[in-house]
Amino acid sequence: MSKQSVVIDLPEDIYNKYKQRAQQMQRSVEAEIVESVFKAVPNNDIVPSDLDEVVAQLGFLDNKALRRIARSRLPKKDTAKIESLHFKRQSEGLGGV
């Protein structure tokens, strides 16, 4: 993913909030602002187009089935890959996935 630089003037109180949060998270102010932008702009390419249909189907399941689904876990290998992609997306974005 290529990057573009943008210069913005923030009100001092907003900047100070980002600075404080960055210090708490042991990150740069820039990283905090970039994360906010990522969260504000949805990336519909990452979410499967049939997600709404899958979620709608949950309404037809009984409590026992919902509990079983809620307690299910991905294999450790898959969990590690998802976590790796999550960190990559936060730091540099995901392109061409």
C-alpha positions as CSV (number, residue, x, y, z in Angstrom):
1,M,0.0,0.0,0.0
2,S,1.5,3.3,-1.0
3,K,1.3,6.2,1.4
4,Q,0.5,9.8,0.9
5,S,1.4,12.7,3.3
6,V,-1.2,15.1,4.4
7,V,-0.6,18.2,6.6
8,I,-3.6,19.2,8.8
9,D,-4.0,21.8,11.5
10,L,-5.6,20.4,14.6
11,P,-7.1,22.4,17.4
12,E,-4.7,22.2,20.3
13,D,-7.2,20.3,22.6
14,I,-7.7,17.6,19.9
15,Y,-3.9,17.3,19.4
16,N,-3.4,17.0,23.1
17,K,-6.0,14.2,23.3
18,Y,-4.2,12.2,20.6
19,K,-0.8,12.9,22.2
20,Q,-2.0,11.6,25.6
21,R,-3.5,8.5,24.0
22,A,-0.3,7.9,22.0
23,Q,1.7,8.1,25.2
24,Q,-0.6,5.6,26.9
25,M,-0.4,3.2,24.0
26,Q,3.4,3.8,23.6
27,R,2.9,4.9,20.0
28,S,3.4,8.0,17.9
29,V,0.7,10.7,17.6
30,E,0.8,10.0,13.8
31,A,0.0,6.3,14.4
32,E,-3.0,7.3,16.6
33,I,-4.4,9.6,14.0
34,V,-3.9,7.1,11.2
35,E,-5.7,4.5,13.3
36,S,-8.6,6.9,13.8
37,V,-8.8,7.5,10.0
38,F,-8.8,3.7,9.4
39,K,-11.6,3.3,11.8
40,A,-13.6,6.2,10.3
41,V,-13.3,5.0,6.7
42,P,-15.0,1.6,6.1
43,N,-13.1,-0.8,3.9
44,N,-15.9,-2.9,2.3
45,D,-13.4,-4.9,0.4
46,I,-12.3,-6.8,3.5
47,V,-15.8,-7.9,4.6
48,P,-17.4,-10.6,2.5
49,S,-20.4,-9.4,0.5
50,D,-22.6,-12.2,2.0
51,L,-21.9,-11.3,5.6
52,D,-25.4,-9.7,6.0
53,E,-27.0,-13.0,4.9
54,V,-24.9,-15.0,7.3
55,V,-25.7,-12.7,10.2
56,A,-29.5,-12.8,9.3
57,Q,-29.4,-16.6,9.5
58,L,-28.3,-16.4,13.1
59,G,-31.9,-15.3,14.0
60,F,-33.2,-18.7,13.0
61,L,-31.0,-20.6,15.4
62,D,-32.1,-21.7,18.9
63,N,-30.2,-20.7,22.0
64,K,-28.3,-24.1,22.2
65,A,-27.0,-23.6,18.7
66,L,-26.0,-20.0,19.3
67,R,-24.2,-21.0,22.5
68,R,-22.3,-23.7,20.6
69,I,-21.3,-21.2,17.9
70,A,-20.3,-18.6,20.5
71,R,-18.1,-21.1,22.3
72,S,-16.4,-22.5,19.2
73,R,-12.8,-21.5,18.5
74,L,-10.7,-21.3,15.5
75,P,-7.6,-23.5,15.3
76,K,-4.5,-21.8,16.7
77,K,-2.9,-21.6,13.2
78,D,-5.9,-19.6,11.9
79,T,-6.0,-17.4,14.9
80,A,-2.3,-16.5,14.5
81,K,-2.8,-15.7,10.9
82,I,-5.8,-13.4,11.6
83,E,-3.9,-11.7,14.4
84,S,-0.9,-11.2,12.0
85,L,-3.2,-9.7,9.4
86,H,-4.8,-7.4,12.0
87,F,-1.5,-6.0,13.0
88,K,-0.4,-5.6,9.4
89,R,-3.6,-3.7,8.6
90,Q,-3.0,-1.4,11.6
91,S,0.6,-0.7,10.7
92,E,0.5,-0.5,6.9
93,G,-2.9,-1.6,5.6
94,L,-3.8,-4.6,3.5
95,G,-3.6,-4.4,-0.2
96,G,-4.4,-7.0,-2.8
97,V,-5.8,-9.5,-0.3
